Amino acid sequence: MATPLRDDLMVQEQISGPWQMFVGCIMLNQTGRKPVKTVLPEFLERWPTPEAYLASDPDEVKAVIRPLGFYNRRENTFRRMSQDFLAWDGADATKLYGIGQYGSESYRIFFIGERFEPQDKELRRYLGYPQLA
């Protein structure tokens, strides 16, 4: 079994590549970070790339992500996002299926290196911005 991610770092700091980060962001949607930090390493160990993921058996994926809940919906979202990712131009991450503001802002911060004031409270804290009222 894969080693869980460190609790003192954001998921985005502990993965390699945008696709893996987007998978983590989808997992974090409506789920606490602690279960994600346990499930994500096993997921990425088994399916480290979008190509490997797209060749996977959906039932095997669902078994791995079951502890996060919404496993049918998540598996479908991972699959559609992965298909989009392979044709994506690397610009606007919200063009990828299932990637909203949090995933887009994470991509801009962790992979593009942009410095801006994000809307998400965790990303704001990471960058040292005050919380929005």
C-alpha positions as CSV (number, residue, x, y, z in Angstrom):
1,M,0.0,0.0,0.0
2,A,1.2,3.5,-0.9
3,T,2.3,5.9,1.9
4,P,-0.3,8.6,2.7
5,L,0.6,12.1,1.8
6,R,2.0,14.4,4.5
7,D,-0.7,16.2,6.4
8,D,1.3,19.4,6.8
9,L,1.5,20.1,3.0
10,M,-1.2,20.7,0.5
11,V,-2.0,17.9,-1.9
12,Q,-0.8,20.1,-4.8
13,E,2.7,20.2,-3.3
14,Q,3.0,16.4,-3.2
15,I,2.2,15.3,-6.7
16,S,4.0,15.4,-10.0
17,G,2.3,17.0,-12.9
18,P,-0.9,18.8,-13.6
19,W,-3.0,15.7,-14.4
20,Q,-2.2,14.2,-11.0
21,M,-3.1,17.6,-9.4
22,F,-6.4,17.7,-11.2
23,V,-7.2,14.1,-10.0
24,G,-6.4,15.3,-6.4
25,C,-8.7,18.4,-6.8
26,I,-11.6,16.2,-8.0
27,M,-11.0,13.9,-5.0
28,L,-11.0,17.0,-2.7
29,N,-14.4,18.1,-4.0
30,Q,-16.9,17.5,-1.1
31,T,-14.4,15.4,0.8
32,G,-11.9,16.2,3.6
33,R,-8.2,16.3,2.9
34,K,-7.3,13.4,5.3
35,P,-9.1,10.7,3.4
36,V,-7.8,12.1,0.1
37,K,-4.3,12.1,1.4
38,T,-4.7,8.3,2.1
39,V,-6.5,7.3,-1.2
40,L,-4.6,9.5,-3.7
41,P,-1.2,7.8,-3.3
42,E,-2.6,4.4,-4.1
43,F,-4.6,5.8,-7.0
44,L,-1.5,7.5,-8.5
45,E,0.7,4.4,-7.8
46,R,-1.7,2.3,-9.9
47,W,-2.6,5.0,-12.5
48,P,0.2,7.6,-12.7
49,T,-0.7,9.0,-16.1
50,P,-3.9,9.8,-17.9
51,E,-3.1,7.1,-20.5
52,A,-2.7,4.5,-17.7
53,Y,-5.9,5.7,-16.1
54,L,-7.9,5.5,-19.4
55,A,-6.8,1.9,-19.8
56,S,-8.0,1.0,-16.3
57,D,-11.0,-1.0,-15.3
58,P,-13.7,1.4,-13.9
59,D,-14.6,-1.2,-11.2
60,E,-11.0,-1.3,-9.9
61,V,-10.9,2.4,-9.8
62,K,-14.2,2.5,-7.9
63,A,-12.9,0.0,-5.3
64,V,-9.8,2.2,-4.7
65,I,-11.8,5.5,-4.4
66,R,-14.8,4.1,-2.5
67,P,-13.7,5.5,0.9
68,L,-14.1,9.0,-0.6
69,G,-17.8,8.6,-1.4
70,F,-19.4,9.6,-4.7
71,Y,-17.2,6.9,-6.3
72,N,-19.4,6.4,-9.5
73,R,-19.5,10.1,-10.2
74,R,-15.8,10.6,-9.4
75,E,-14.8,7.7,-11.7
76,N,-16.8,9.2,-14.5
77,T,-15.3,12.7,-13.8
78,F,-11.7,11.3,-13.8
79,R,-12.3,9.5,-17.1
80,R,-13.8,12.5,-18.9
81,M,-11.2,14.9,-17.4
82,S,-8.4,12.5,-18.5
83,Q,-9.8,12.4,-22.1
84,D,-10.0,16.2,-22.2
85,F,-6.5,16.5,-20.6
86,L,-4.9,14.6,-23.5
87,A,-6.1,17.1,-26.0
88,W,-5.8,20.2,-23.7
89,D,-3.7,23.1,-24.7
90,G,-2.5,23.9,-21.1
91,A,-4.2,27.2,-21.0
92,D,-7.6,27.5,-19.2
93,A,-8.0,24.5,-16.9
94,T,-11.8,25.1,-16.5
95,K,-12.0,23.7,-20.1
96,L,-11.3,20.3,-18.6
97,Y,-14.4,18.3,-17.5
98,G,-14.9,18.5,-13.7
99,I,-12.3,21.2,-13.1
100,G,-13.7,24.4,-11.6
101,Q,-12.3,27.5,-10.0
102,Y,-10.3,25.6,-7.3
103,G,-8.6,23.3,-9.8
104,S,-7.9,26.2,-12.2
105,E,-6.5,28.4,-9.4
106,S,-4.3,25.5,-8.2
107,Y,-3.0,24.9,-11.7
108,R,-2.1,28.6,-12.1
109,I,-0.4,28.7,-8.7
110,F,1.5,25.4,-8.7
111,F,2.3,24.8,-12.3
112,I,2.2,28.2,-14.1
113,G,3.7,30.0,-11.2
114,E,1.3,32.9,-11.3
115,R,1.0,35.1,-8.2
116,F,-2.6,36.4,-7.8
117,E,-5.2,36.6,-5.1
118,P,-7.3,33.4,-5.3
119,Q,-10.8,33.0,-4.1
120,D,-10.3,29.7,-2.3
121,K,-9.6,30.0,1.4
122,E,-7.0,27.2,1.4
123,L,-5.1,28.7,-1.5
124,R,-5.4,32.2,0.0
125,R,-3.9,30.8,3.3
126,Y,-1.1,29.0,1.3
127,L,-0.2,32.3,-0.5
128,G,-0.5,34.4,2.7
129,Y,-3.6,36.4,1.7
130,P,-6.1,37.4,4.4
131,Q,-9.4,35.4,4.4
132,L,-12.3,36.9,2.6
133,A,-15.2,38.0,4.8
